[in-house]
């Protein structure tokens, strides 16, 4: 079921950065022995109503990396986010590193390239990224080995990155009391999501899971770290042996009640371009608002 065997003897140092405006957690994942690191799921700030972009969230990450004397080797996107803008090119400009995402980004680019009427000048081949990961691929962060699992369902391009004893699941899973991510975006699929979650939960119980979003259900404090064992036991959508048919029924019913994310329109336009803000014919940063597109 797994295309690799995780090495739990490798311990990744993980530093989280929570962005309250989008409920997103960015991670700096470091090899303690070499100082090499990766930045996972970075955030670029936007005041949508004012039409202004800023970099406060990314600057916190940059300051931490510099303060600790770390060396960025990778900037990872677990998927094309629909709820926040990526700061990947901004961080790359300041700290270096290669930008990676799942290879099925090309499907996402094709779908949303049409929705936003991007024309032939928008490349739909993933060439905006430095590395397109396939299921079972691996890469290194200093002396740490990172393994990549294709975990579609929320989007076609979702990937889980297993780095030593830690796994970064993007939006595939939330904390146990948060359940799972929606599966109703174009290319999403509740059945595929269930099977992806089962792959994640086939990792050893002790693997630490790091979540991309948390909303503090029922008023609890924000949290972002759990374990495979805890998710398998207590996740409200898949724990305690929830079967596929029951999950699909639950997920699809819940998705019908959800509104679109507040930042979906700017996020998709930016993130399918690897974090680059689109420009009009005169070179000015410009976003589109397609009507009745979803």
C-alpha positions in Angstrom: 0.0 0.0 0.0 2.9 2.3 0.8 5.5 2.9 -1.9 8.3 3.2 0.7 9.1 2.3 4.3 9.3 5.3 6.6 12.4 5.6 8.8 11.2 6.6 12.2 14.8 6.9 13.4 15.1 10.1 11.5 13.6 13.0 13.5 12.7 16.2 11.7 12.7 19.5 13.6 9.4 21.2 12.9 8.5 24.8 13.5 4.9 25.9 12.8 3.7 29.3 11.9 -0.1 29.8 12.3 -1.8 32.4 10.1 -5.0 33.4 11.8 -6.5 35.2 8.8 -6.6 32.0 6.8 -6.3 29.4 9.6 -3.3 28.0 7.7 -0.2 26.5 9.3 3.1 26.9 7.5 6.0 24.7 8.5 9.7 25.0 8.5 11.0 21.4 8.5 14.8 21.1 9.3 17.4 18.4 9.5 19.0 19.2 12.9 22.3 17.7 11.9 22.9 19.8 8.7 20.7 22.9 9.1 19.0 22.2 5.8 15.3 22.8 5.7 12.1 22.9 3.7 9.2 25.4 3.9 5.8 23.8 3.5 2.6 25.6 2.5 3.7 29.2 2.9 1.2 32.2 3.1 1.2 35.5 1.3 -1.1 38.1 2.9 -3.9 39.7 1.0 -6.5 42.4 1.9 -8.9 41.3 -0.8 -11.3 44.3 -0.4 -8.5 46.8 -0.6 -6.7 45.0 -3.4 -3.4 44.9 -1.5 -0.9 42.1 -1.0 1.7 42.1 1.8 4.4 39.7 3.1 4.1 39.8 6.9 3.4 36.1 7.3 6.3 35.1 4.9 8.6 37.6 6.6 8.1 35.8 9.9 9.3 32.5 8.3 12.2 34.2 6.6 13.3 35.8 9.9 13.2 32.5 11.7 15.2 30.7 9.0 17.9 33.4 9.1 17.9 33.6 12.9 18.5 29.8 13.2 21.1 29.8 10.4 19.1 27.3 8.3 19.5 26.7 4.6 16.3 26.4 2.5 16.6 23.5 0.0 12.9 23.1 -0.8 9.7 25.1 -0.8 6.9 22.6 -0.9 3.2 23.0 -1.8 1.1 20.1 -0.7 -1.5 21.1 -3.3 -3.0 24.2 -5.1 -4.7 25.9 -2.1 -8.1 27.6 -2.5 -8.0 29.5 0.7 -4.7 31.4 0.9 -2.1 32.7 -1.5 1.3 31.0 -1.6 4.4 33.1 -0.8 6.7 30.6 -2.5 8.3 32.9 -5.0 8.8 35.6 -2.4 10.5 33.1 0.0 12.6 31.7 -2.9 13.8 35.2 -3.8 15.0 35.8 -0.3 16.2 32.3 0.7 16.6 30.2 -2.4 15.4 26.6 -2.6 13.5 24.6 -5.2 9.8 24.7 -5.5 7.9 21.4 -5.7 4.3 20.3 -6.1 2.4 17.1 -7.2 2.7 16.3 -10.9 -1.1 16.4 -11.4 -0.9 20.2 -11.1 -1.3 20.1 -14.8 -4.9 19.0 -14.4 -5.6 21.8 -12.0 -4.0 24.3 -14.3 -6.0 23.0 -17.2 -9.4 23.3 -15.4 -8.8 26.7 -13.8 -6.9 28.1 -16.9 -10.3 27.7 -18.7 -12.4 29.0 -15.8 -10.2 32.2 -15.6 -9.9 32.4 -19.4 -6.1 32.6 -19.2 -5.4 32.0 -22.9 -2.5 30.3 -24.6 0.1 32.4 -22.8 -0.6 30.6 -19.5 1.5 27.4 -19.6 -0.5 24.3 -18.3 2.5 22.0 -18.0 3.6 22.7 -14.5 6.7 24.5 -15.8 6.3 27.2 -13.2 7.6 24.7 -10.6 11.1 23.3 -10.2 10.0 19.7 -9.4 6.7 17.8 -10.1 6.4 14.9 -7.7 5.0 11.5 -8.6 3.7 8.9 -6.1 6.7 7.2 -4.5 9.2 9.9 -5.4 11.8 10.9 -2.8 14.1 13.8 -2.2 16.5 14.9 0.6 16.6 17.8 3.1 20.2 17.6 4.2 20.5 14.1 5.7 16.7 13.6 5.9 14.9 11.5 3.3 11.5 12.8 2.3 9.0 10.4 0.6 6.0 11.6 -1.4 2.6 10.0 -1.5 -0.1 11.0 -4.0 -3.2 11.5 -1.8 -6.0 12.9 -4.1 -9.5 13.6 -3.2 -9.5 17.2 -1.9 -7.8 18.1 -5.2 -6.2 15.8 -7.9 -2.7 17.1 -7.1 -2.7 16.6 -3.3 0.5 15.0 -2.0 1.5 13.9 1.5 5.2 14.4 2.3 6.7 12.0 4.8 9.9 13.4 6.2 11.6 11.1 8.8 9.1 10.5 11.5 6.7 13.3 10.4 4.1 13.5 7.7 2.7 16.7 6.2 -0.8 15.9 4.9 -2.0 19.2 3.5 -5.8 19.3 3.5 -6.3 15.5 3.3 -6.9 15.2 7.1 -7.7 17.7 9.8 -7.2 17.2 13.6 -9.3 14.3 14.9 -12.2 16.5 16.0 -12.0 18.3 12.6 -12.4 15.3 10.4 -11.4 15.6 6.8 -11.3 18.2 4.0 -14.0 18.9 1.5 -14.0 17.0 -1.8 -16.3 19.1 -3.9 -13.9 21.3 -5.8 -13.4 20.6 -9.5 -11.4 17.4 -9.7 -12.2 16.5 -6.0 -13.7 13.1 -5.2 -14.9 11.9 -1.8 -14.2 8.2 -2.6 -10.7 9.1 -3.7 -10.3 11.1 -0.5 -11.3 8.2 1.7 -8.7 5.9 0.0 -6.0 8.5 0.3 -6.8 8.9 4.0 -6.5 5.1 4.4 -3.0 5.3 2.8 -2.0 7.9 5.3 -3.4 5.9 8.2 -1.4 2.9 7.0 1.7 4.6 8.2 3.0 3.5 11.6 1.0 4.8 14.6 3.9 6.8 15.9 4.3 9.0 12.8 3.6 12.6 13.7 0.9 14.2 11.4 1.1 17.9 10.7 -2.1 19.5 9.5 -2.4 22.5 7.1 -5.5 24.1 8.6 -7.3 24.2 11.9 -10.4 26.0 12.9 -10.6 25.2 16.6 -13.9 23.2 16.6 -16.2 23.7 19.6 -14.0 26.6 20.8 -10.9 24.6 21.6 -7.4 26.1 21.2 -5.9 26.0 17.7 -3.8 22.8 17.2 -1.9 21.3 14.3 0.0 18.2 15.4 -1.5 14.7 16.0 -0.4 11.1 15.2 -1.5 8.4 12.8 -2.6 6.3 15.8 -4.7 9.1 17.2 -6.4 9.8 13.8 -7.1 6.2 13.3 -8.7 5.9 16.8 -10.6 9.2 17.1 -11.0 11.1 13.8 -14.7 12.0 13.6 -14.9 11.1 9.9 -12.7 8.1 9.5 -11.9 6.8 13.0 -12.9 3.6 14.6 -13.3 1.7 11.3 -15.6 4.1 9.3 -16.2 2.3 6.0 -15.9 3.9 2.5 -19.6 4.1 1.7 -20.5 5.7 5.0 -17.6 8.2 4.6 -18.7 9.1 1.1 -22.2 9.7 2.2 -21.1 11.8 5.1 -18.6 13.8 3.1 -20.9 14.6 0.2 -23.7 15.6 2.5 -21.5 17.9 4.4 -19.9 19.4 1.3 -23.4 20.4 0.0 -23.7 22.7 3.1 -20.3 24.5 2.7 -19.8 27.9 1.1 -16.9 28.6 -1.2 -13.7 29.8 0.6 -13.5 33.6 0.9 -10.2 33.7 -1.0 -10.8 31.1 -3.6 -10.7 33.4 -6.6 -7.4 35.1 -5.9 -5.9 32.0 -4.4 -6.4 29.8 -7.5 -5.2 32.4 -9.9 -2.0 32.9 -7.9 -1.3 29.3 -6.7 -1.7 27.6 -10.1 1.1 29.9 -11.2 3.4 28.7 -8.3 2.6 31.9 -6.3 3.1 34.4 -9.1 0.5 37.1 -9.2 -1.0 37.4 -12.8 -0.5 40.6 -14.7 -2.5 42.4 -17.4 -1.3 43.3 -20.8 0.4 46.4 -19.4 2.3 44.4 -16.8 0.2 45.5 -13.8 -0.8 42.9 -11.1 -4.4 42.0 -11.8 -6.9 39.4 -10.7 -10.1 38.3 -12.5 -13.6 37.6 -11.1 -15.3 35.1 -13.3 -19.1 35.0 -12.7 -21.1 31.9 -12.1 -17.9 29.8 -12.5 -18.5 27.4 -9.6 
